[in-house]
C-alpha cells in the first residue's frame, strides 16, 4: 500500500480545507456537553446544597460515553425518517445536537432541590445524545477525508473540543456567577446552534461500497440460511448480522491473525498516559504547589501546548504518513513520565512545573492526533461508526482499570517510583508502534533504481 507524499507547504495548507475547518466547529459541538453533565453540573448542584452523596451518583451518567458501541450499529445503518434527506451522518449529528439542546434547556428550567430526579434524567438525555453525536461525528470525520488528512482532521477536532471545555467549564461558571445557573445552561444550549449550523452547511460524505463487506454479509446470510422470501423475523436477523456481527467479522477477515495484535496495540497505546493522569493533581498539591499555580500553568500552558501538539501531530501525519508520528507519540508520552519523576525529586519549583505540564500536554496532543488518525485508517468505510466506536472504547478501558491501582503504588512506594512505573507501561506501546512502522515499510512497493 503506497502513501501520498506532501510537501511542507501542502501539509500546512491542509488546515485551510473546508472539511478540516468544519471539524473545528463539530469538535466544539462535541466537547460542549461533556462538562455540563460532570464537573460543571457538580458545581451547580453543590451550590444548591445538594448532598455530596447524591452528587457522586451523577458520575454514573458518564458510563453512557463508554458503552456507545452498543448503539453505534444503529447509527451506522439506520437512515432517520424525516431528517434522512440530510444524509446518514448529518441527520444523526443534528438529532444528537437537538437532544443535547433540549436536555440543557430542560435542566435550566428545573430546581435541583425539588426536581433532582428529573435533572438526573435530563443529564442522561444530554449524555446519550452527546455520545450519539460523537459516533456520527467520528464517522463523518473518517469518511470526509483521505487517510493522509486524518491527522489534520483530528487536530481540528481536538482544538474545537478543548475550546468547548473552556466554555462549558470556566465560561459557564462566569455566567452563573454574574447571573445564575439557569442562565448559564440556557446559554450553553444556545451555543449548540454552532454545531447545528455547521451540520446544515457541510456536505454529506460519500458512502463507499466495499466488496469485502458485501461478501462478509453474504456469507453470514448463507451460514444461517437466510435467502429470498425471508419472514419479518428473518429480515430482522439479517439486519442484526449486517449491522452488529459483520463489522467485527470483516475486521478480522481483512487483517487475519494480525487483528489480535492491532487490538492489543489499541488497548496499550494510551496505557501510560491514562495511568498517570489521575495522580497528576494530587501530585502537584503534595509537592506544595498552590491551586492557583496549578490552574494558571495548567490552563495557560496546558491548553496552548495541547493545541500546538495536536497541530504538529496533524502536520506530521500529512507530511510523513501515520506510522512514524504514531511511534514518536508513544515515545514522547513515555519520556514525559520520566519528567514527572524528576519533578518529584526537584520539589516545588514553578519553572519545572511549567516544563512538565508543557511537555505532557504537547506529547498528549501529538500522540492523540496520530492515534486518532491511525484508528480512523483501520476502519472499513462500510462500518465506520461501529468499528471506530469499538476502537475508541478499547483504547481507554485498560488504562482506566490500571489507573485504579495508582494510589496504592503511590502510597506504597512514592511518586518517583510511580512515575517510573508509568513510563515503563509505555514500553509495550513503543515496541508495537515500532513493529507497525517496520511492517508498513515492508508492505510499501519497492522502487527499483
Secondary structure, DSSP 8 states (H G I E B T S, - for coil): -------HHHHHHGGGSHHHHHHHHHHHHHHHHHHHTTHHHHHHHHHTT--HHHHHHGGGGGHHHHSTHHHHHHHHH---TTTGGG-HHHHHHHHHHHHHHHHHHHHHTS-TTT-HHHHHHHHHHHHHHHHHHHHHHHHHHHHTS-GGGHHHHHHHHHHHHHHHHHIIIIIHHHHHHHS-HHHHHHHHHHHTHHHHHHHHHS--------HHHHHHHHHHHHHTT--TT--HHHHHHHHHIIIIIHHHHHHHHHHTTHHHHHHHHHHHTTHHHHHHHTTHHHHHHHHT--HHHHHHHIIIIIHHHHHHHHHHHHHHHHHH-HHHHHHHHHHHHHHHHHHHHHHHHH-S-HHHHHHHHHHHHHHHHHHHHHHHHHHHHHS-TTSHHHHHHHHHHHHHHHHHHHHTTHHHHHHHH-HHHHHHHHHHTTHHHHHHHHHHHHHHHHHS-----
